[in-house]
Amino acid sequence: MTINDYLDMEALDNILEQWAAATHMIAVVLDDEGNFLSNKLGFSRNNVEAFGESIEVDDVEVATVVGGPLDEDLLEAGYRKKKYEEAIASFNEEIAGAAALIKELAGKSQGLKKIENKQNILALNASIEAARAGEAGRGFTVVAHEFGKMAHESGVINDSIQKTLQKLDASIKSYDAE
């Protein structure tokens, strides 16, 4: 059996990191051959060994805890690394949220496209009915024409929105690929 069979190494790493932050002393666990079992925190056994304690199971040494004064630079580097990892995780969550919003907006844009198509059909039908009415429908012809222009303008704006959403989506997908 090895020390790994007895300890939750992730929990041990967390304890050792908290201890290092609180005491400015570093401790690491080495197996019976001197290999690191716990997070090194930038520590090298050659750097310092102010203390050491064997871990024995059934009178057999299975590991050693060694440590000494923690270099402030090591502690600061560990802190910066953790903050960087937290920032990346947060950024990834934000990117995923933005991707979901883009998908939602793309769906709404499709709804606008359907409305645009209906407006164009209504404008065409109104123009036909105005032409049938002859002189009496002349005023309605102007209204039908303006309605058609509005449908066209809303379509141009919607197309622009769709292109922008596609660019955003491509940008997010290229980020995810990295």
C-alpha positions in Angstrom: 0.0 0.0 0.0 1.0 3.6 -0.6 0.1 6.8 1.1 -2.3 7.5 -1.8 -4.4 4.6 -0.5 -4.8 6.4 2.9 -5.2 10.1 2.0 -7.3 12.3 -0.2 -4.4 14.1 -1.9 -6.6 16.9 -3.3 -7.8 17.6 0.3 -4.3 17.4 1.5 -3.1 19.9 -1.1 -5.8 22.3 -0.1 -4.8 22.1 3.6 -1.1 22.6 2.8 -1.9 25.6 0.6 -4.0 27.2 3.3 -1.3 26.4 5.9 1.3 28.1 3.6 -0.9 31.2 3.2 -1.5 31.5 6.9 2.0 30.7 8.2 4.3 31.6 5.4 5.8 28.2 5.8 5.6 25.6 3.0 5.1 21.9 3.5 4.9 19.1 0.9 4.4 15.4 1.0 7.0 13.1 -0.6 6.6 9.4 -1.1 9.1 6.9 0.3 11.3 7.5 -2.8 11.4 11.3 -2.4 8.9 12.0 -5.2 6.3 14.8 -4.7 2.8 13.5 -3.8 1.3 16.9 -3.0 1.3 20.2 -4.9 4.8 21.5 -5.0 3.7 25.2 -4.8 7.0 26.0 -6.5 8.9 24.2 -3.8 12.0 22.2 -4.4 13.3 19.9 -1.7 16.8 21.3 -2.5 15.6 24.8 -1.7 14.9 24.4 2.0 14.2 21.6 4.4 13.8 23.3 7.8 11.7 20.4 9.1 10.8 16.9 8.1 8.6 14.3 9.6 8.1 10.7 8.4 4.6 9.2 7.9 4.5 5.6 9.0 1.8 3.0 8.5 2.3 -0.3 10.4 5.9 0.7 11.2 6.7 1.3 7.5 7.6 4.7 6.2 5.2 5.5 3.4 5.8 9.3 3.1 7.6 12.3 4.5 6.4 15.8 5.1 9.1 18.3 4.6 9.0 22.1 4.6 10.4 25.4 5.6 10.1 29.1 5.2 7.9 30.1 2.2 9.4 32.6 -0.2 6.9 35.4 -0.6 7.4 35.3 -4.3 6.2 31.7 -4.4 3.1 32.5 -2.3 2.4 35.5 -4.5 2.8 33.5 -7.7 0.5 30.8 -6.4 -2.1 33.5 -5.5 -1.8 35.1 -8.9 -2.1 31.7 -10.6 -5.3 30.9 -8.7 -6.8 34.4 -9.5 -5.9 33.9 -13.1 -7.6 30.5 -13.2 -10.6 32.0 -11.5 -10.7 34.9 -14.0 -10.4 32.5 -17.0 -13.3 30.3 -15.5 -15.4 33.5 -15.1 -14.6 34.6 -18.6 -15.5 31.3 -20.0 -18.9 31.5 -18.2 -19.4 34.9 -19.6 -18.6 33.7 -23.1 -21.0 30.8 -22.8 -23.7 33.3 -21.6 -23.0 35.6 -24.6 -23.2 32.6 -27.0 -26.6 31.7 -25.5 -27.8 35.3 -25.9 -26.6 35.3 -29.6 -28.6 32.2 -30.2 -31.6 33.8 -28.6 -31.3 36.9 -30.7 -30.8 34.9 -33.9 -34.1 33.2 -33.2 -35.8 36.5 -32.6 -34.2 37.8 -35.8 -35.8 34.9 -37.7 -39.2 36.1 -36.3 -38.5 39.6 -37.6 -37.8 38.0 -41.0 -41.2 36.4 -41.0 -42.9 39.7 -40.1 -41.0 41.4 -42.9 -42.2 38.8 -45.4 -45.8 39.3 -44.2 -45.4 43.1 -44.5 -44.2 42.7 -48.1 -47.2 40.5 -49.0 -49.6 42.9 -47.3 -48.0 45.9 -49.2 -48.3 44.0 -52.5 -52.0 43.1 -51.8 -52.8 46.6 -50.8 -51.2 47.9 -54.0 -53.3 45.5 -56.1 -56.5 46.5 -54.3 -55.6 50.2 -54.7 -55.1 49.7 -58.4 -58.5 47.9 -58.7 -60.2 50.8 -56.9 -58.9 53.1 -59.6 -59.1 56.9 -58.8 -60.8 56.2 -55.5 -57.8 54.1 -54.3 -55.1 56.6 -55.2 -54.5 57.6 -51.6 -54.4 54.0 -50.5 -51.6 53.4 -53.2 -49.4 55.9 -51.3 -50.0 54.1 -48.0 -49.3 50.7 -49.6 -46.1 52.0 -51.1 -44.9 53.5 -47.7 -45.8 50.2 -46.0 -43.6 48.4 -48.6 -40.7 50.8 -48.0 -41.0 50.2 -44.2 -40.9 46.4 -44.8 -37.8 46.8 -47.0 -36.0 49.0 -44.4 -36.8 46.7 -41.5 -35.5 43.8 -43.7 -32.2 45.7 -44.3 -31.8 46.4 -40.6 -32.6 42.8 -39.7 -30.1 41.5 -42.3 -27.5 43.7 -40.7 -28.4 42.3 -37.3 -28.1 38.8 -38.6 -24.7 39.4 -40.1 -23.4 41.0 -36.8 -24.8 38.0 -34.9 -23.0 35.6 -37.3 -19.7 37.5 -36.7 -20.1 37.4 -33.0 -21.0 33.7 -33.1 -17.9 33.0 -35.3 -15.8 35.0 -32.9 -17.0 33.0 -29.9 -16.5 29.7 -31.8 -13.0 30.6 -32.6 -12.3 31.4 -28.9 -13.8 28.0 -27.9 -11.5 26.3 -30.5 -8.4 27.8 -28.7 
